[in-house]
Amino acid sequence: MRLKIAFMHNPRLQPLLDHRVSSEEIAFDWEIGHPAALNLRHLTENPFDVFEFSLSGYLVVNDRPN
């Protein structure tokens, strides 16, 4: 399985990024970036399988009419 993952820089992810922690069954395609740019891209393109999204951002977007 291959997963597209987007996060802001976070030291807790480092073991995954440098392959100290890995999986034989899952390949990760990482995108590390600024939260505002990643949020906008996720909302407009939905390109990620795993994505860090703030609860407040989700509530604001979810409350908007379609």
Buried (B, 14 or more C-beta within 10 A) or exposed (E): EEEEBBBBEEEEBEEBBEEEEEEEEEEBEEBEEEBEEBBEBBEEEEEBEEBBBEEEBEEEEEEEEE
